[in-house]
Amino acid sequence: MSATGELAKVPAFVRRDFRIAISYRAGVFGGLLGLAAHALVFSFVGKLVDPARLPEFGGTRVTYMEFATIGIALNMVVVLLLAQVATAIRSEQMLGTLESLLATPTRVGTIQAGSAALAVISIPLRLALFITVLAIIFGLDFHAGGILPSAVLVLAFVPFLWGIGLLAAGAILTFRRGVGALTAGTAALSLVSGAFFPLSVLPAWLQTIANANPLAITIDGLREALIGGSAWASIGSDVIELAPLSIVAMAVGVMAFRLALARERRNGTLGLY
């Protein structure tokens, strides 16, 4: 089937997942409430932080809430998208629909992309809403000119997340477990990202690791664009750094997932969970 035909199937997945999501409104509300609680906690933490220890972006001394809001927002993207990509196929397996889907003339890549499509659509909207609401409530000063460059930077970062998610999906499909390891890996990625505190407070060896962390690169670029007001000037080098990391992560993730799926099919265990 042509790529156009496969692409036309994705909206069906979006409609299905949207209907499921709105049938569990309490879960959506709980997630938003959790984000609000995180923001409130960090607003109190900010009162304990010495402003002189915070970095400058574009010559602007950042407040702790401005610093942390971008970290919290991108960390939300990481958690939601990784979880969705990693568990999409597993969810189909546990619902008993995976074998039925694979029996249709639909590519595995289409099923994987379709199962995560709603998250890909909704996460940027939630990200923008989250930052806007906090900016209004706490009087944060973000530059509107940095919005479009920030979107481009996030788009360059998403393939890296998708690749890691596919790698985790392959492990979960093989071992029927792995969500705990995924959570631990996400926490480790966030620890050395500068999401919640400046990287300068970390030991020198961790700072070296952080310099190659795609999450840290993206967060720093977002702060330069939204706080420093550098717009397009700062994201070029960040996109160049992210591109090879995203390509490698995507290639490894696709290969690992295909190998895991082929193994399950060969062993006749695809329907077991």
C-alpha positions in Angstrom: 0.0 0.0 0.0 1.2 3.5 -0.8 2.5 5.9 1.9 -0.5 8.1 1.2 -2.8 5.2 2.0 -1.0 4.4 5.2 -1.0 8.1 6.2 -4.8 8.2 5.7 -5.2 5.5 8.4 -3.6 7.7 11.2 -6.8 9.8 11.8 -8.7 6.7 12.7 -6.2 6.0 15.5 -6.5 9.6 16.6 -10.3 9.4 16.7 -10.3 6.2 18.7 -7.8 7.4 21.2 -9.5 10.7 21.6 -12.8 9.0 22.4 -11.1 6.8 24.9 -9.4 9.8 26.5 -12.6 11.8 27.0 -14.3 8.8 28.5 -11.7 9.1 31.4 -12.0 12.8 32.2 -10.9 12.3 35.8 -7.5 11.1 34.5 -7.0 14.2 32.3 -8.0 16.5 35.2 -5.7 14.6 37.6 -2.8 15.1 35.2 -3.4 18.8 35.0 -3.8 19.1 38.7 -0.5 17.3 39.2 1.3 19.8 36.9 -0.3 22.7 38.9 1.0 21.1 42.1 4.5 20.8 40.7 4.4 24.5 39.6 3.3 25.5 43.1 6.0 23.5 44.8 8.7 25.0 42.6 7.4 28.5 43.2 8.1 27.9 46.9 11.5 26.4 46.2 12.4 29.5 44.2 12.1 31.6 47.3 15.0 29.6 48.8 17.3 29.9 45.7 19.9 32.6 45.6 19.2 34.6 42.3 23.0 35.1 41.9 23.4 31.4 41.4 21.1 31.4 38.4 22.5 31.8 34.9 21.9 34.6 32.5 20.3 34.2 29.0 21.0 36.9 26.5 22.2 39.2 29.3 19.0 38.7 31.2 19.2 37.4 34.8 16.5 34.7 35.0 14.2 34.2 37.9 13.9 30.7 39.3 10.3 30.3 38.2 11.2 31.3 34.6 14.2 28.9 34.8 12.1 26.0 36.2 9.0 26.5 34.1 10.8 25.6 30.9 12.4 22.6 32.5 9.1 21.4 33.9 7.3 21.9 30.5 9.9 20.0 28.5 10.2 17.3 31.1 6.4 16.9 30.7 6.9 16.3 27.0 9.6 13.7 27.7 7.5 11.7 30.1 4.3 11.8 28.1 5.7 11.1 24.7 8.2 8.4 25.9 5.4 6.6 27.8 3.0 6.8 24.8 5.5 5.5 22.2 6.9 2.8 24.5 3.6 1.4 25.6 1.4 1.9 22.5 2.0 -1.6 21.0 1.9 -3.2 24.5 -1.5 -1.6 25.1 -2.8 -3.0 21.8 -1.4 -6.4 22.9 -3.1 -6.3 26.3 -6.4 -5.2 24.7 -6.2 -8.2 22.4 -6.3 -6.0 19.3 -2.6 -6.2 18.2 -2.9 -9.5 16.2 -6.1 -8.2 14.6 -4.4 -5.0 13.6 -1.4 -6.9 12.2 -3.7 -9.1 10.2 -4.9 -6.0 8.3 -2.9 -4.5 5.4 -1.4 -2.0 7.7 2.3 -1.5 8.3 3.7 -1.9 11.8 5.1 1.7 11.5 1.6 3.0 10.8 0.2 1.2 13.9 3.0 2.6 16.0 2.7 6.1 14.7 -1.1 6.1 14.8 -1.1 4.9 18.4 1.1 7.8 19.4 -0.4 10.4 17.1 -2.9 11.9 19.6 0.0 12.4 22.0 2.1 14.1 19.3 -0.8 16.5 18.5 -1.9 17.2 22.1 1.5 17.5 23.8 2.6 20.8 22.0 -0.8 22.3 22.9 -0.5 21.3 26.6 3.1 22.6 26.5 2.0 26.0 25.2 -1.0 26.2 27.6 1.2 25.2 30.6 3.8 27.9 29.9 1.2 30.6 29.1 -0.8 29.9 32.3 2.3 30.0 34.5 3.6 33.1 32.8 0.3 34.9 33.6 -0.1 33.6 37.1 3.5 34.3 38.2 4.2 37.3 36.0 7.0 35.5 34.0 8.7 37.4 31.2 9.0 35.3 28.1 9.7 36.6 24.6 7.0 35.9 22.0 9.6 36.0 19.3 11.1 32.8 20.7 8.0 30.7 20.2 8.6 29.7 16.6 12.3 28.9 17.1 11.4 26.9 20.2 8.9 24.9 18.2 11.6 24.1 15.6 14.0 23.0 18.4 11.4 20.7 20.0 10.7 19.2 16.6 14.4 18.4 16.2 14.3 16.8 19.7 11.2 14.6 19.1 12.9 12.0 16.9 15.4 11.3 19.7 12.5 10.7 22.1 10.7 8.6 19.5 13.8 6.4 19.0 14.3 5.9 22.7 10.5 5.1 23.0 10.8 2.5 20.2 13.8 0.9 22.0 11.8 0.7 25.2 8.8 -0.7 23.2 10.9 -3.5 21.9 12.1 -4.4 25.4 8.6 -4.3 26.8 7.3 -6.4 23.9 10.0 -9.0 24.6 10.0 -9.1 28.4 6.4 -8.0 29.1 7.8 -5.6 31.6 10.0 -2.5 31.5 7.9 0.5 32.5 9.9 0.7 35.7 13.2 0.8 33.8 11.7 3.4 31.5 10.7 5.6 34.4 14.2 5.2 35.9 15.8 6.1 32.6 13.6 9.2 32.2 14.6 10.3 35.7 18.3 9.9 34.9 17.9 11.8 31.7 16.2 14.6 33.6 18.8 14.7 36.4 21.6 15.7 34.1 19.5 18.0 31.9 19.4 21.2 34.0 15.6 21.1 34.0 15.2 22.0 37.7 18.6 23.4 38.7 21.7 24.9 36.9 24.2 22.3 35.6 26.9 24.3 37.3 26.0 22.8 40.6 26.7 19.3 39.4 30.1 17.6 39.7 32.5 18.2 36.8 32.1 14.7 35.4 28.3 15.0 35.4 28.5 18.4 33.7 30.6 16.7 30.9 27.8 14.1 30.4 25.2 16.8 30.5 26.8 18.6 27.6 26.0 15.6 25.4 22.5 15.1 26.8 19.9 16.0 24.1 17.4 17.0 26.8 19.9 19.5 28.3 20.7 20.9 24.8 17.0 21.4 24.1 16.2 23.0 27.4 19.2 25.4 27.2 18.1 26.4 23.6 14.5 27.0 24.8 15.7 29.2 27.6 17.9 31.2 25.2 15.0 31.7 22.8 12.2 32.4 25.3 14.1 34.1 28.1 17.2 35.6 26.4 15.2 36.6 23.3 17.9 35.4 20.9 15.2 33.9 18.6 16.8 32.1 15.6 20.3 33.2 16.5 20.9 30.5 19.2 19.0 27.5 17.9 21.0 26.8 14.8 23.9 25.2 16.7 21.5 23.3 18.9 19.6 21.8 16.0 22.9 20.7 14.4 23.9 19.0 17.7 20.5 17.3 18.0 20.2 16.1 14.4 22.8 13.3 14.5 21.7 12.2 18.0 18.1 12.0 16.8 19.0 10.1 13.7 21.0 7.5 15.6 18.4 7.1 18.3 15.6 6.7 15.7 17.6 4.1 13.7 18.5 2.1 16.8 14.9 2.3 18.1 13.4 1.1 14.8 15.8 -1.7 14.4 15.3 -2.9 18.0 11.6 -2.8 17.7 11.5 -4.7 14.4 13.8 -7.4 15.8 11.6 -7.7 19.0 8.4 -8.0 16.9 9.9 -10.5 14.5 11.0 -12.6 17.5 7.5 -12.6 19.0 6.0 -13.6 15.6 8.5 -16.4 15.1 7.9 -17.8 18.6 4.1 -17.4 18.3 4.0 -15.4 21.5 2.7 -12.1 20.0 -0.7 -12.5 21.7 0.7 -13.4 25.1 0.9 -10.8 27.8 
